[in-house]
Amino acid sequence: DIVRRHGGLSTRLLQILREVQDHLTWLPSEALEQVAEELGLSPDKVRGVAKFYSFLYTDPRGSYDILFSDNITDRMLGNRELLHYLCERFGIGIGETRADGVVSVGTTSCTGMCDQGPAALVNGYTLTRLDRARLDRIVELVNGRIPLEQWPREFFEVTSNIRRADILLGRHFADGAAVRAVLRRGPEAMLDELVKSGLRGQGGAGYKSAAKWMACRNAPGEVKYVVCNADEGEPGTFKDRVLMQDFADLVFEGMTLCGRVIGARQGFVYLRGEYRYLLKALRETLQRRRETGLLGEAILGDPSFNFDIDIHLGAGAYVCGEESALIESLEGKHGVPRIRPPFPTTHGYLNRPTVVNNVETFAAAAKIAVEGGEWFASRGTAESKGTKLLSLSGDCERPGIYEYPFGVTVQRVLEDCGARDAQGIQMAGPAGHTVSAKQFGRRICFEDLATGGSFMVFDRSRDILDGIRNFTQFFVHESCGFCTPCRVGTSLMRDLVTKVHTGHGTRQDLEEMRKLGRIMQVACHCGLGQTAPNPVLDSLDEFPEAYERRLRSTAYEPAFDLNAALEEARQLTGRRDPGAYLNERDLLLGAM
Ligand code: SF4
């Protein structure tokens, strides 16, 4: 039934597997085989896709599956203590399912709720502002088998926390204004406005949007696509969540006018799996737009203007934020980045010309359609026009969304959000820049500190290495495993940082980190692996004391503690003879 509802299309595989899992709580082999048969795919392919995404389970899980967000900002808010408390109340360990199959508790990387954590997901739906009292109530609800629809609404409340608005968030936008504007101006004039605006991709890469749209428009082929990347998975980023929650019409208009400019009839929103709570409202918004003639066939009565939008829900794979991996996922495959060129503008979704832009970029394009390119370009700096949404979290009094003209200094942002005692910030997520206080005068723009929007504050009470270790673990978890420098490099880097963090590191380990980081930057296949060493390399320069004070005085100590491993064997076998020790010193220590 589910497969039929999705038209028997293999491109819908991820969505089909999500729905099957909703029914069964996990994906047993028989279910995967049945899906494979009905889609005409090999069972191995379907099983491989199911195993790739962390929100798809090929082992049994509880009917209530609770995943704590384990980003560094959740840790700063005390999530580990709450996680242990909940596991204790249910009588299970982290990552375990209770014997009666009712509940399982685990962790996930980041749920995009850094401004209202500690946060978690229950069966994919967001829980915010967790504390012991809330967890006690959750235990009662789970043990009483109360359906999620009957849980207190405030447990799921997600507030937008818009603290500073500028041209994007602050100016009124009349529904349909951008679609009418592109009809009035025509595609060429719209492109001219985009050129004048200087708009660049707001996901962080900063590619000129007009150039991307033009390349796709000029690419040969009748069938073209528009894809909105709403898969912001960078820990510390949640601005797209707010845009999709409060400004969905603006985003959909940006996509629609892009469709008009490049000649596409179909658009997709790839929505981050963690934002599942938005899905129903977004589908209702799309339906309303169809009913009011702003989407679908003959938009605003023009028979040549046909464009519709479908929403595709991700399933917990950070690498799918990379545009070619996102396209693979949209096609129902593993989200492994493609070799480029060719680029999506000529060979994108189903190998057709495709524009992939970030949520914020489409929202800005809609405003430009209405207000004009020069209006937009009057804000910002020479190379970074317009404004940027920042997601503020960590040690500050007012976490939330701040919109600034490009060029604002780090210092100004810290003052506005009430970060009184910052020792450093992590900009643009773990893959971005680790910035110490001596650099707070730097500007946020493509000429200086480029960012997709994440801005995490660490005050002087924090140990910077706690954050760096969390980031290295994040990359181990999120590496898709396709290429060796990333698959092995992220694990080696995590082990080296852990070694130093736990007081076993030497100066040689710091050198190893630098060498390994440089190799990863050049040898990894995609941006994830290439940027994974950034927090380590940056912090070695910006916070050398965080490493130095933990170093042992010895010149070298292996990351693997052979004597500790042998001790386990000695205990198992009951041996204490000299042959069971590495050397005389260990023997003497062991005898004490
Ligand atoms: Fe996958 Fe990492 Fe290689 Fe990218 S760099 S393809 S994420 S293994």
Residues whose N, C-alpha, C, O or C-beta is under 5 A from the ligand:
A	BS01	SF4	V319 P337 E478 S479 C480 G481 F482 C483 C486 R487 C524 H525 C526 L528 G529 Q530
